């Protein structure tokens, strides 16, 4: 997963993640170019999943 892949459809992915994990906020899902690791860290804390698991899940959405 790279920044361009995420950036293209991020609003759609963000909506699906918020549906799946109700406790995620817009701040948790804020995507800034070059800061995907920071965002994945926040998601990791909220979901309890590893970065690799999250990357695969995001790519599958």
Buried (B, 14 or more C-beta within 10 A) or exposed (E): EEBEEBEEEBEEBBEBBBEEBEEBEEEBBEBEEEEBEEBBEBBBEBBEBEEEEBBEBBEEE
